[in-house]
Amino acid sequence: MTGRKSVVLKIFRDTIYVVLGKYGQFVVTIVTVPLCARTLGVQGTGLLAVAASAYFFGSALVDFGLSQMLAGRAARGEETKELRLAYVALRSIVLSFLIVSLGIGIFTDAPDVLLLVLVGLFVGGLSSTGEEWILTGRGLFGRIAAYQMIGRIFYLAALLIILPVIPSPITVMSCLAVSVVISSILSWTQVRGFSRHRLHWVTLVDLLRLGAPSFFARTLTTSYGQGAALIYSSVVSPHNLGLFSAGDKFVRATQSTLDAFAVALLPRIASSLKRHNSMSIWSRAFTGASVAFGLGSFACIALWLSAPLIIGLFYGEGFAEAIPLLRIEALVLPAAAYVSTVTTAVLYVLDDSRGVLYTALAGLSGILVGIFIVVLTGDFRSMLVGVLASEWGAAVFVTFRMLTLRSRDHRRKAPDLPDDVQSGGFAGSVV
């Protein structure tokens, strides 16, 4: 019992570390959100939401869906310098394309919305250039939290100085770029280099094959999650998008805070896999998923009750229409926390990239429904139907996927099966 309590306390500690690293800087957010909203106005906030959504797509492009999988490998002791070098090369190639695209957009005087998308893609790509995946695999969540906090402090300082002078969404994204570069550089100082190691193109190709399904899955997940504003920008005006993004920002911030639990759980699931302890894996997986759902439910209730206070305090009277939007969207949090825990701490660790992809496809169907309803009715509030359908649809599917994997694993481990079948790994059982 003492050992079990110790594990629970460590998971709780690491969850707090990840929260502090990602969205634990609420002191910073308390200043930056009203500063941006009151300086840019409703329409400017909508344009900023487009850039912020593009940020998450850019992060997914450069990350290529590999960071969580490789973190799982690092937790299992499978981290190699050749692997690191190949991943650095892959991210550098993708980031170079984003830089070239942004340069073309600047020199051809691209429209404001397109330029904001390109800026968001570039800044998001920068955010994936660090080596946090290694620190995650090693369980060094405290260092990750410290580095991200330092970057956020620089972000706040830059905004306070520059935004009042140059009130523009591009100014906000530029300050954010400085923040992520600082955090990435600090993460690099904690891992050894790979001097005298040559890039093996075979390793790079293997990474592409491994990451492709997860990349598409993360891109699809982003399209109905943190990148929804970019998807809806083609059918919703910047003003209405600003109202939606006011509530969406807090829902997604809460969601990312809940994601910290999944990240903290990842090394524990990976350690069970390393010990070939099937019972421990599935026990921790289902327990963790249940706890995540409970945390999401609590967060949903808290946001629902505090919606008027949050909108009034952070955005002002001009955003009063965002209150009911925030309350409805908060209903996604139990499902979102549940899906995040299963995909991050279970499917990624088991290298079940197909399961992650199928889950994302299930969620994408919801966003397509939302777009169809918005076009049909002309009411931008209909987009919330798509947001809810996406998250809860993904939750239903990912439950089915986890039950299927557990069933296959138990059949493979059954005593009456041949030895060659029993010796198969988890990844080999995934179809």
matplotlib code that plots the C-alpha trace (Angstrom):
import matplotlib.pyplot as plt

x = [0.0, 2.9, 4.4, 1.0, 0.7, 4.2, 3.4, 0.2, 2.1, 4.7, 2.1, 0.4, 3.8, 4.7, 1.2, 1.7, 5.1, 3.6, 0.7, 3.2, 5.2, 2.2, -0.5, 0.6, 1.7, -1.8, -0.3, 1.1, -2.1, -4.2, -2.3, -1.8, -5.4, -7.1, -4.2, -4.6, -8.4, -8.8, -6.1, -7.2, -11.0, -13.4, -12.4, -8.7, -9.2, -10.8, -7.8, -5.5, -7.5, -6.7, -3.0, -3.1, -5.0, -2.3, 0.3, -1.0, -0.9, 2.7, 3.6, 2.1, 3.9, 7.4, 6.7, 5.4, 3.4, 6.6, 7.4, 5.0, 6.0, 9.7, 9.2, 7.8, 10.9, 13.1, 11.2, 11.9, 15.6, 15.5, 16.8, 19.8, 22.0, 21.2, 17.5, 17.9, 19.9, 17.3, 14.5, 16.5, 17.0, 13.3, 12.2, 14.8, 13.6, 9.9, 10.8, 12.8, 9.7, 7.7, 10.3, 10.4, 6.5, 6.5, 9.2, 7.1, 4.0, 5.9, 7.5, 4.3, 2.3, -0.2, -3.6, -3.7, -5.5, -3.1, -0.1, -1.4, -1.8, 1.8, 3.1, 1.2, 2.5, 6.1, 5.8, 4.1, 6.9, 9.5, 7.7, 8.5, 12.2, 13.1, 14.2, 11.4, 10.5, 13.8, 13.1, 9.6, 10.9, 13.3, 10.6, 12.3, 9.0, 10.3, 12.9, 10.4, 8.1, 11.0, 12.1, 8.6, 7.9, 11.0, 9.9, 6.4, 7.9, 9.8, 6.5, 4.7, 7.5, 7.6, 3.9, 3.7, 6.4, 5.6, 1.8, 0.6, 2.9, 2.2, -1.3, -1.5, -2.0, 1.4, 3.0, 1.5, 2.7, 6.2, 6.5, 5.3, 8.1, 10.7, 9.1, 9.2, 12.8, 14.0, 12.3, 13.6, 17.2, 17.0, 15.8, 18.8, 21.2, 20.0, 20.7, 24.0, 25.0, 25.6, 29.0, 30.8, 27.4, 26.4, 22.8, 21.5, 18.8, 17.4, 16.7, 15.1, 12.8, 11.9, 10.9, 8.7, 7.0, 6.5, 5.3, 3.0, -0.1, 0.3, 1.1, -2.2, -4.0, -2.6, -3.4, -7.0, -7.2, -6.0, -8.6, -11.5, -9.6, -7.2, -7.1, -10.9, -10.9, -8.7, -11.1, -14.2, -12.6, -13.7, -17.4, -17.4, -16.7, -13.7, -16.2, -18.1, -14.9, -13.6, -16.7, -16.1, -12.4, -13.0, -14.6, -12.6, -9.3, -10.3, -11.7, -8.6, -6.3, -8.2, -8.0, -4.2, -3.9, -5.8, -3.5, -0.7, -2.1, -1.7, 1.9, 2.8, 1.2, 3.2, 6.4, 4.5, 2.7, 6.0, 7.8, 5.1, 5.7, 9.4, 8.8, 6.3, 3.7, 0.4, -1.8, -0.1, -0.4, -4.2, -4.9, -3.0, -4.6, -8.2, -7.6, -5.9, -8.6, -11.3, -9.5, -9.0, -12.8, -13.5, -11.0, -12.6, -16.1, -14.9, -13.3, -16.5, -18.6, -16.1, -16.0, -19.8, -20.3, -17.6, -18.3, -19.8, -17.0, -14.3, -15.7, -16.4, -13.1, -10.8, -12.7, -15.2, -18.8, -18.0, -17.7, -20.9, -22.3, -19.4, -20.7, -23.3, -20.7, -18.2, -20.7, -21.7, -18.1, -17.1, -19.1, -16.3, -13.8, -14.7, -14.4, -11.3, -9.4, -10.4, -9.3, -6.0, -5.1, -5.9, -4.1, -1.0, -0.4, -1.7, -1.9, 1.3, 3.3, 2.0, 3.1, -0.6, -0.3, -3.3, -5.5, -4.5, -5.3, -8.7, -9.6, -8.8, -10.9, -13.8, -13.4, -13.0, -16.5, -17.9, -16.2, -17.5, -21.0, -20.5, -19.3, -22.3, -24.7, -23.1, -23.3, -26.9, -28.2, -25.9, -25.7, -22.1, -23.2, -24.0, -20.2, -20.5, -22.5, -19.5, -17.1, -19.2, -19.7, -16.0, -14.8, -17.5, -17.3, -13.6, -14.2, -16.6, -14.2, -11.1, -12.9, -13.7, -10.1, -8.6, -11.0, -10.0, -6.3, -6.7, -8.8, -6.1, -3.4, -5.1, -5.8, -2.1, -1.0, -3.4, -1.6, -3.1, -1.6, 1.7, 4.9, 5.6, 2.2, 2.7, 6.1, 4.7, 5.0, 2.2, 2.9, 2.7, -0.8, -2.2, -3.9]
y = [0.0, 2.3, 1.7, 2.4, 5.7, 6.6, 6.1, 8.1, 11.0, 10.9, 11.0, 13.9, 15.7, 15.3, 16.4, 19.6, 20.1, 19.7, 22.0, 24.7, 24.2, 24.5, 26.6, 26.9, 30.3, 31.6, 34.7, 35.5, 34.5, 36.7, 39.7, 38.7, 37.7, 41.0, 43.0, 41.4, 41.4, 45.0, 46.3, 44.4, 44.4, 41.7, 41.6, 41.7, 38.9, 36.9, 37.4, 36.5, 33.3, 32.4, 32.9, 31.0, 28.1, 28.0, 27.8, 24.4, 23.2, 24.4, 22.6, 19.4, 19.8, 20.1, 17.6, 15.2, 13.3, 11.8, 13.5, 11.4, 8.2, 9.0, 10.0, 6.6, 5.0, 7.2, 6.0, 2.4, 3.2, 3.1, 6.6, 6.7, 9.5, 8.3, 8.6, 12.1, 13.2, 11.9, 13.6, 16.9, 16.6, 15.9, 18.9, 21.2, 20.3, 21.0, 24.2, 25.4, 25.0, 27.1, 29.8, 29.9, 30.1, 33.0, 34.8, 34.4, 35.7, 38.8, 39.7, 39.2, 41.3, 38.5, 39.3, 39.9, 36.6, 34.5, 36.3, 35.6, 31.9, 31.8, 33.5, 31.1, 28.1, 29.4, 30.2, 26.9, 25.1, 26.9, 25.5, 21.9, 22.4, 21.7, 18.4, 18.2, 14.7, 13.4, 15.2, 13.8, 10.3, 10.7, 12.1, 15.5, 17.4, 20.0, 21.2, 21.3, 23.4, 25.8, 26.3, 27.0, 29.3, 31.3, 31.6, 32.8, 35.5, 36.8, 36.7, 38.8, 41.3, 41.7, 42.1, 44.8, 46.8, 46.3, 45.6, 49.1, 50.7, 48.3, 46.9, 44.0, 40.2, 39.8, 41.6, 39.1, 36.1, 37.7, 38.0, 34.4, 33.4, 34.8, 32.8, 29.4, 29.9, 30.6, 27.5, 25.4, 26.6, 25.8, 22.3, 21.6, 22.5, 19.4, 16.7, 15.5, 16.2, 13.8, 14.8, 12.4, 10.8, 10.8, 11.0, 7.7, 8.2, 4.8, 6.1, 9.2, 7.1, 4.9, 8.0, 9.2, 5.8, 5.7, 9.3, 9.5, 8.0, 10.0, 13.2, 12.9, 12.0, 15.0, 17.3, 16.0, 16.3, 19.9, 20.7, 20.0, 21.1, 23.9, 24.7, 24.9, 28.6, 28.3, 25.7, 27.8, 31.1, 30.3, 30.4, 32.6, 36.4, 37.7, 39.4, 36.2, 34.2, 36.6, 35.9, 32.1, 32.3, 34.2, 31.2, 28.7, 30.1, 29.2, 25.8, 24.8, 26.2, 24.0, 21.1, 21.5, 21.7, 18.4, 17.0, 17.3, 14.3, 12.2, 13.3, 12.5, 9.1, 8.2, 7.1, 4.8, 3.0, 2.8, 1.3, -1.4, -2.2, -2.4, -5.0, -6.8, -6.5, -6.6, -6.5, -3.4, -1.7, -2.1, -1.5, 1.8, 2.7, 2.2, 3.8, 6.8, 7.2, 7.2, 9.7, 12.0, 11.8, 12.8, 15.7, 16.9, 16.8, 18.9, 21.4, 21.6, 22.4, 25.0, 26.8, 26.7, 28.4, 31.0, 31.8, 35.3, 36.2, 35.0, 36.8, 40.0, 40.1, 39.2, 40.6, 43.2, 44.0, 43.9, 40.1, 39.4, 37.2, 34.8, 33.7, 31.1, 29.9, 29.3, 27.3, 25.1, 24.4, 23.5, 20.3, 18.9, 18.8, 15.4, 13.7, 15.7, 14.8, 11.2, 11.0, 12.8, 10.3, 7.2, 8.4, 10.0, 7.6, 4.4, 4.3, 6.3, 4.1, 1.0, 2.6, 2.2, 5.1, 3.6, 3.8, 7.4, 8.1, 6.4, 8.3, 11.6, 10.6, 9.9, 13.4, 15.0, 13.8, 16.0, 19.2, 18.5, 18.3, 21.6, 23.3, 21.9, 23.2, 26.7, 26.9, 25.6, 27.9, 30.8, 30.9, 30.8, 29.3, 26.1, 25.4, 24.4, 21.3, 20.2, 20.8, 18.7, 16.0, 15.8, 15.3, 12.9, 10.9, 10.5, 9.4, 6.7, 5.4, 5.5, 3.5, 0.8, 0.9, 0.4, -2.5, -4.1, -3.8, -5.3, -8.2, -9.0, -8.8, -11.1, -13.6, -13.5, -14.0, -17.0, -20.2, -22.3, -20.2, -21.2, -19.7, -17.8, -16.0, -15.3, -13.7, -10.9, -7.3, -4.9, -3.0, -6.2, -6.9, -3.7, -4.0]
z = [0.0, 0.8, -2.6, -4.3, -2.4, -3.5, -7.1, -6.8, -5.1, -7.8, -10.6, -8.8, -8.4, -12.1, -13.1, -11.2, -12.8, -16.3, -15.4, -14.3, -17.5, -19.8, -18.3, -14.7, -15.6, -14.9, -13.4, -16.9, -18.6, -16.2, -17.6, -21.3, -22.1, -21.1, -22.4, -25.9, -25.9, -24.7, -27.0, -30.2, -29.7, -30.7, -34.4, -33.6, -31.1, -33.8, -36.2, -33.3, -32.8, -36.5, -35.9, -32.6, -34.3, -37.1, -34.2, -33.2, -36.8, -37.2, -34.0, -35.3, -38.7, -37.1, -34.3, -37.0, -34.3, -32.9, -29.6, -27.4, -29.1, -28.8, -25.2, -24.6, -26.1, -24.0, -20.9, -22.0, -22.4, -26.2, -26.8, -29.1, -30.5, -34.0, -33.3, -31.9, -34.9, -37.3, -35.4, -35.4, -39.2, -39.8, -37.8, -39.4, -42.9, -42.1, -40.2, -43.3, -45.5, -43.0, -43.0, -46.8, -46.9, -44.4, -46.4, -49.6, -47.8, -46.6, -49.9, -51.9, -49.6, -48.7, -47.3, -43.5, -42.7, -44.8, -43.4, -39.8, -40.8, -42.0, -38.9, -36.7, -38.6, -38.2, -34.5, -33.8, -35.7, -33.5, -30.4, -31.5, -31.9, -28.3, -26.7, -24.2, -25.4, -23.9, -20.6, -20.6, -21.1, -18.3, -16.0, -15.6, -15.5, -13.1, -15.5, -18.4, -16.2, -15.2, -18.8, -20.1, -17.2, -18.1, -21.7, -20.6, -18.4, -21.4, -23.4, -20.8, -20.6, -24.4, -24.7, -21.9, -23.7, -27.4, -27.8, -26.5, -29.1, -32.0, -31.4, -33.8, -33.7, -35.4, -32.5, -30.1, -32.2, -32.5, -28.7, -28.5, -30.9, -28.5, -25.7, -27.4, -28.7, -25.2, -23.8, -26.6, -26.1, -22.4, -23.1, -25.4, -22.6, -20.6, -23.2, -24.5, -28.1, -30.9, -32.2, -34.5, -35.4, -39.0, -40.1, -41.3, -43.9, -43.1, -39.6, -41.0, -43.3, -40.3, -38.4, -41.3, -41.4, -37.6, -37.3, -40.4, -38.9, -35.7, -37.7, -39.6, -36.4, -34.5, -37.4, -37.5, -33.7, -33.9, -36.6, -34.1, -31.0, -30.6, -34.3, -34.7, -35.1, -38.2, -39.7, -39.0, -40.2, -43.8, -42.8, -39.7, -39.6, -37.5, -35.1, -34.4, -34.3, -31.6, -29.5, -29.9, -29.2, -26.0, -24.4, -26.4, -25.1, -21.5, -22.5, -24.4, -21.6, -19.1, -21.5, -21.8, -18.1, -17.9, -20.6, -18.0, -16.2, -19.3, -19.8, -16.2, -16.6, -19.7, -18.1, -15.7, -18.5, -20.5, -17.5, -17.3, -20.9, -20.3, -17.6, -19.9, -17.1, -19.1, -16.0, -14.7, -18.0, -18.4, -14.7, -14.8, -18.2, -17.1, -13.7, -15.3, -17.9, -15.2, -13.1, -16.1, -16.9, -13.3, -13.4, -16.7, -15.1, -12.2, -14.6, -16.6, -13.6, -12.5, -15.9, -16.2, -12.9, -13.3, -17.0, -16.3, -14.0, -16.4, -19.4, -17.5, -15.8, -18.7, -21.7, -20.6, -21.5, -25.2, -25.0, -23.0, -25.8, -25.3, -21.9, -23.2, -25.8, -23.0, -20.9, -23.8, -24.9, -21.4, -21.8, -23.9, -21.0, -19.5, -23.0, -23.9, -20.8, -21.2, -24.9, -24.1, -21.4, -23.5, -26.6, -24.9, -22.0, -23.6, -27.4, -28.0, -25.5, -27.3, -30.7, -31.8, -34.3, -36.2, -33.2, -32.7, -36.3, -36.2, -33.0, -34.8, -37.8, -35.4, -34.0, -37.4, -38.4, -35.7, -37.0, -40.5, -39.1, -37.4, -40.6, -42.5, -39.9, -39.9, -43.7, -43.6, -40.8, -41.1, -37.2, -36.0, -32.7, -34.5, -34.6, -31.0, -32.1, -34.1, -31.2, -28.8, -31.4, -32.1, -28.6, -27.4, -30.6, -30.2, -26.5, -27.6, -30.2, -28.1, -25.4, -28.0, -29.2, -25.7, -25.0, -28.3, -27.5, -24.1, -25.4, -28.1, -25.5, -23.1, -25.9, -26.9, -23.4, -22.8, -21.6, -24.4, -27.2, -28.9, -27.5, -30.7, -30.4, -26.7, -27.2, -29.5, -28.4, -27.9, -31.2, -33.2, -32.0, -33.5, -36.8]

ax = plt.figure().add_subplot(projection="3d")
ax.plot(x, y, z, "-o")
ax.set_aspect("equal")
plt.show()
